[in-house]
């Protein structure tokens, strides 16, 4: 069996063989007619288009169009794209540091990666990227845009940003650099209470998380862990499962179900090396997707952690990277994943146990002290062509009360390297502050105070 790289980046039966065979023949006939139509169209374009065409470019465009008709996460990968993917999952790449997606036909920033040129220049989630080096992004595929944003270290790229509260688009010139994807950062909130932020799931994430827990344990006995998964877009499936395994001693973590029996997998927790003797609070938001939803969903279902924040992105599908000749690849959605309780979060997301929207104080005369002024959060259900959740009813898919707020603040979360920065963050970040108060109440000392 060919080796598949799994990412989270997402029968009928009959009584006799004869109808099935007939159906297969009919489908094959339809496919051949469609392929003949495609060939005829390509021939006509080659013969009559106003300018001479690049056939390879046209065919690649057709492949991209075919895949985009399936779902937002399936795509053709050129050899360059495939190489970029390998770099990202290995821990670094050269670029400006923006996670991007296409929403309503517009190239949109999902989140900047912490500590990168885009982050330092103030790019925000929801920013629409109108141009890259003067070229309109309207007709670009996602991979084309990624390729234009990346380049040699030290070179510059200018992006034109439209933000909802601006009257005119603005240009940002960013200098490309090596983007180290340090996925795990941590510090202490107070003696015994650790703060851990996972920004994405890459090859070294579980190792780095284990080292962080060991270091926190050396300083003080761990009384509680606050795990920050806000704006974590996901990454490697196995790393998300292994991270969850660190906090569980038994039970299902996640199950993967696809059409192919070879895609049916169940990840289970193991007792060796697990950390289960302290309470946990996990903070999530609309930017928490895929792998971060696996972690939050599993620990929520097992009642191992309290989930706090706002509803997550809702990407419940798994992508396989299928190699093609000449180094190209196909990123294809092959399965959906399900939480330990058997629930699919596709297009619905993880619902927090405690809903706490992120609020920021503003001094504007026309707004209250907790008004939010950023772009509306992009979730899976907002992406054109997203897969439906067969387990969700209409009421479940309707907007929740939190989504009826005008805008949900999706802040950029900087690295927190020392206690002084953490103290400041606790004052400014109401989600983090509320999570810490909740965590302390769940600790043995906090429960004793409540009993008194």
Buried (B, 14 or more C-beta within 10 A) or exposed (E): EEEBBBBBBBEEEEEEEEEEEEEEEEEEEEEEEEEEEEEEEBEEEEEEEEEEEEEEEBEBBBBBEEBBEEBBBBBBBBEBBBBBBEBBBEBEBBBBBBBBBBBEEEBBBBBBBBBBBBBEBEBBBBBBBBBBEEEEBEEBBBBBBBBBBBBEEEEEBEBBBBBEEEEEBEEBEBEBBEBEBBBBBBBBBBEBBBBBBBBBBBBBBBEBBBEBBEEBBEEEEBBBBBBBBBBBBBBBBBBBBBBBBBBBBEEBBBBBBBEEEEBEBEBBBEEEEBBBEBBBBBBBBBBBBBBBBBBBBBBBBBEBBBBBBBBBBBBBBBBBBBBBEEEBBBBBBBBBBBBBEEBBBBBBBBBBBBBBBBBBEBEEEEEEEEBBEBBBBBBBBBBEEBBEBEBBEEEEEEEEEBBEBEBBBBBBBBEBEEEEEBEEBBEEBBBBBBBBEBBBBBBEEBEEEEEE
